[in-house]
Structures are given as structure tokens and as C-alpha cells.
């Protein structure tokens, strides 16, 4: 693996790690700042919401300013706000630092993906995106563990570690910028084309109904099997671990059979996995079904990113919009399905499963004029 490529992959780890690191230290945050557990949990939203909203235009702005320059500036900013989070004496300032972390991350994720598409041959793009997805799964899966270990002594150590990693990333060489086709500057309206928004809608629904459901799976594990918090957490890691282990293979399949096929397979199999969790069954069945969901999530993610990056010539603005809609879908999941689950636990899973089934043919039957690849 070339050094510039390695830098792109490692950079993909930082975002999901920084987002999820607080999930296992909420009691310590609550005690440190004298706030309720629910208030401490808002530190998750404080990161994800600005991250998703700013990504609606960050990729286009980053291309205007220069991708390498923007990525390095974002890493440097990430160092500063991570240190601010570690040293913040008041909870409101900690939340502000978390929000600024999300903003900084919004200027790295889409541009790293764009860079990856620019240096990767088209016939190997799926493999590269699979490896990138594996790194993101490592970040997502390891964040609660590392955060919990840090909180055993002092939760601030986790943010000092994040700042150190971001500082190292600012020094690693990146592939040089390439001029846009025709030399035209990036425009916001180019990223908001109907084809891009169509793919964004598909992944919004997929993430709302699949990757955004760990909270609902936790409810199910508690209601059916009365698992301890540690046991629930272990069961939930199956999604990320399965996604990590299979992401390279998913990339190969996307290259061989096509990105659309990967997306549709992920949606259809994901519906089966989610529906299985909603039906009462043995604990191993639920755990395995959730792990299968992690594989399905990779199929949808790698397929969608491949379609968008190929169809947009690797431009960061398009992938930025689609990634923003992906995380907005995840953030919408609790509001969409919590009440439904409380009314009928089975419906809480069967309804998102039905949405996934209905989305699969939509991904196939797009008008040719809106096709990305």
C-alpha cells in the first residue's frame, strides 16, 4: 500500500472514533460536570448533527479551497477542539467543542473519499472503498472500548489521544490535488444534482432503517433476554466487527458484479436481518442477525459511494452531500422507531424492514437520465 493511500485510510478511522468515544463514558461525564445522564448523552448529538449538516456543502467548499489544504486545516482544527474538550471546565463548553469536532470532521471525510477515488483505478474502486469502510468500522467499534478504558482513570485521556492522532495526520503526505475537469471551480449546484440526491435518499433510508438501529436492538436484547449492559454492548459490536471483516470482500463483489447489485443485495438482505430481530427467537439468532446487518450495511455503503464517486468524477461535493444524508438518516432513526417499538416491539423492526424491501427496487429502477454510473 502506498503511503498516500495509507494516509487516506487511516484518516477515515478518526471520524467515527471521535464521534463514538463518549458513548461508554457518559456516567463519568455526568459526574464530572454535574449533569444528568440524558444531558451527558447529548454530547453524541452535539457531534453528529453539525457533522451531517456541514457536510451538505463542505465537500464543495473544500474543493474550492484546495483539498489537501482543507484536509490539513481540518486536522489542525480537530487537534485544537479535542484539546478544548479535554480541558473544558463547563459542560456547555464541552458540548461546543464536540460540535466543532463534528465540523472539522465534515471537512475531512468527503475529501478523503474524493482523493481515494482520484488515485484508484476505476476497476478497483470498490476494493479501495471496502478497505476505507473497514477502517471506519474499526473506529466505530473500538471507540466505546477505548473511551471506557480511558474513563477508568480519567475520561480526558481519550480526547488527548484523539488530539495526538489528529496531529500526526496533519504531517502525513497526501496525494496532490488534481484540477477539476475543464478547470471550472466546484459549485454547490453540481453537488445537488437529482442523481446525487437520489442516491442520498436511498442511503438515508438505509441508514435510518439499518445502521441507525443499535439503540432498538439494545432495547430488544434487554426486553427478551434481560442482558447486562456489558453483554448488550458486546452483542452490539457484532455489527461493526462483521462489517470490518467483510468490507474488503464486499469491495471485490462490488467491482465484479456492479455497485447497483451491491446496494440492492444489501437492502434486501438487510431487511431479512432486521425483520429476524423483530421476531422473538433465541439469543444467538438475534446476535447473528445483527452481525449480518453489519455486512449488509457495508454492501449499501460501498455500492453507493462507488456509484457517486464514479458518476461525479470523484468530486468531493457529491459524496459530501450523500454522506451527510447518510448520517441524517441515522440521527432520524430514534425519532422514527422508538414510539413504534414501545407500541409493538415486533413492528418496531418489521416496519424498517419493509422500508428496506421497498427501497431495493427503487435503487434499481432509476431513470437513465439520473443514473450515476
Residue pairs with C-beta under 8 A, 6 or more apart in sequence:
1 9
3 172
3 173
4 119
4 173
4 174
4 175
5 116
5 119
5 128
6 172
7 169
7 172
7 173
7 174
8 112
8 115
8 116
8 132
8 174
8 175
9 131
9 132
9 135
10 135
10 169
10 172
11 71
11 75
11 108
11 112
11 169
12 109
12 112
12 113
12 132
12 135
12 136
12 139
13 135
13 136
13 138
13 139
14 78
14 105
14 108
14 139
14 162
14 165
14 166
14 169
15 51
15 105
15 108
15 109
15 136
15 139
16 136
16 137
16 139
16 140
16 143
17 139
17 140
17 142
17 143
17 146
17 162
18 47
18 78
18 82
18 101
18 105
18 143
18 162
19 44
19 47
19 48
19 51
19 102
19 105
19 140
19 143
20 44
20 139
20 140
20 143
20 144
20 147
21 143
21 144
21 146
21 147
21 158
21 159
21 162
22 29
22 40
22 43
22 44
22 47
22 98
22 147
23 44
23 143
23 144
23 147
24 144
24 145
24 147
24 148
24 151
24 233
25 147
25 148
25 150
25 151
25 155
25 158
26 37
26 40
26 41
26 43
27 37
27 40
28 151
28 155
29 35
29 40
29 43
29 91
29 94
29 155
30 36
30 37
30 39
30 40
32 155
33 40
33 90
33 91
33 94
34 91
35 91
39 91
42 95
43 94
43 95
43 98
45 331
46 95
46 96
46 98
46 99
46 102
47 98
47 99
47 101
47 102
47 105
48 102
48 327
48 330
48 331
49 99
49 102
49 331
50 99
50 100
50 102
50 103
50 106
51 102
51 103
51 105
51 106
51 327
52 102
52 106
52 324
52 325
52 327
52 328
52 331
53 324
53 328
54 102
54 103
54 106
54 107
54 324
55 106
55 109
55 110
55 320
55 321
55 323
55 324
55 327
56 320
56 321
56 324
57 188
57 191
57 317
57 320
58 106
58 107
58 110
58 111
58 320
59 110
59 111
59 114
59 186
59 191
59 315
59 316
59 317
59 318
59 319
59 320
59 321
60 186
60 187
60 188
60 190
60 191
60 316
60 317
60 320
61 70
61 107
61 186
62 70
62 71
62 107
62 110
62 111
62 316
62 320
63 111
63 114
63 180
63 185
63 186
63 315
63 316
63 317
64 185
64 186
66 177
67 111
67 114
67 115
67 174
67 177
67 316
68 174
68 175
68 176
68 177
70 107
70 111
71 107
71 108
71 111
71 112
71 115
71 174
72 170
72 174
73 107
74 104
74 105
74 107
74 108
75 104
75 108
75 166
75 167
75 169
75 170
76 166
76 170
77 100
77 103
77 104
78 101
78 104
78 105
78 108
78 162
78 163
78 166
79 163
79 166
79 167
79 170
81 97
81 100
81 101
81 104
82 97
82 101
82 159
82 160
82 162
82 163
82 166
83 159
83 160
83 163
84 93
84 96
84 97
84 100
85 94
85 97
85 98
85 101
85 159
86 156
86 157
86 159
86 160
86 163
87 156
88 94
88 96
88 97
106 320
106 324
109 320
109 323
110 316
110 317
110 319
110 320
110 323
111 316
111 320
112 132
113 129
113 132
113 305
113 309
113 316
113 319
113 323
114 309
114 314
114 315
114 316
114 319
115 174
115 175
116 128
116 129
116 132
116 309
117 125
117 128
117 309
117 310
117 314
117 319
118 175
118 178
118 314
119 175
120 128
122 310
123 255
124 255
125 255
125 306
125 309
125 310
126 250
126 251
126 252
126 253
126 254
126 255
126 259
126 262
126 302
126 303
126 306
127 248
127 251
127 252
127 255
128 251
129 251
129 254
129 301
129 302
129 305
129 306
129 309
130 247
130 248
130 249
130 250
130 251
130 252
130 254
130 298
130 302
131 247
131 248
131 251
133 243
133 247
133 250
133 251
133 298
133 301
133 302
134 243
134 244
134 245
134 247
134 248
137 240
137 241
137 243
137 244
137 247
137 294
137 298
138 240
138 244
140 240
141 237
141 240
141 241
141 244
144 233
144 237
146 158
146 161
147 155
147 158
150 156
150 157
150 158
150 161
151 158
180 186
180 313
180 315
181 313
186 315
186 316
186 317
187 317
188 317
190 312
190 315
190 317
190 318
191 312
191 315
191 317
191 318
191 320
191 321
192 321
193 318
194 370
195 311
195 366
195 370
195 371
195 372
196 308
196 312
196 318
196 321
196 322
196 372
197 321
198 366
198 370
199 304
199 307
199 308
199 322
199 372
200 321
200 322
200 324
200 325
200 326
201 325
202 263
202 267
202 300
202 304
202 359
202 362
202 363
203 300
203 301
203 304
203 322
203 325
203 326
203 329
204 325
204 326
204 328
204 329
204 332
205 329
205 355
205 356
205 359
206 266
206 267
206 270
206 297
206 300
206 304
206 326
206 329
206 356
206 359
207 297
207 326
207 327
207 329
207 330
207 333
208 329
208 330
208 332
208 333
208 336
208 352
208 355
209 270
209 274
209 333
209 352
209 353
209 355
209 356
209 359
210 270
210 273
210 274
210 293
210 296
210 297
210 300
210 352
210 356
211 239
211 293
211 297
211 330
212 329
212 330
212 331
212 332
212 333
212 334
213 274
213 293
213 333
213 337
213 349
213 352
214 236
214 239
215 333
215 334
215 338
216 333
216 337
216 338
216 341
216 348
216 349
217 235
217 236
217 277
217 286
217 290
218 232
218 236
219 341
219 345
219 348
220 277
220 278
220 286
220 345
220 349
221 227
221 231
221 232
221 235
221 283
221 286
222 232
223 345
224 280
224 283
224 286
225 283
227 235
235 286
235 287
235 290
236 290
238 287
238 288
238 290
238 291
238 294
239 290
239 291
239 293
239 294
239 297
240 294
241 291
241 294
242 291
242 292
242 293
242 294
242 295
243 294
243 295
243 297
243 298
246 294
246 295
246 298
247 298
247 302
250 262
250 295
250 298
250 299
250 302
251 302
253 261
253 262
253 299
254 261
254 262
254 299
254 302
254 303
254 306
259 302
259 303
259 304
259 306
259 307
259 310
259 373
260 303
260 307
260 363
260 364
260 373
261 303
262 299
262 300
262 302
262 303
262 306
263 299
263 300
263 303
263 304
263 307
263 363
264 360
264 361
264 363
264 364
265 296
265 299
266 295
266 296
266 297
266 298
266 299
266 300
266 301
266 303
267 296
267 300
267 356
267 357
267 359
267 360
267 363
268 356
268 357
268 360
269 292
269 295
269 296
269 299
270 293
270 296
270 297
270 299
270 300
270 353
270 356
271 353
271 354
271 356
271 357
271 360
272 292
272 353
273 289
273 290
273 292
273 293
273 296
274 289
274 293
274 349
274 352
274 353
274 356
275 349
275 350
275 353
276 285
276 286
276 289
277 286
277 289
277 290
277 349
278 345
278 346
278 347
278 348
278 349
278 350
278 353
279 346
279 349
280 346
301 326
304 322
305 319
305 322
306 373
307 372
307 373
308 318
308 319
308 322
308 372
309 318
309 319
310 372
310 373
311 318
311 371
311 372
311 373
312 318
312 319
312 372
336 352
337 348
337 351
337 352
338 348
340 347
340 348
340 351
341 347
341 348
341 349
342 348
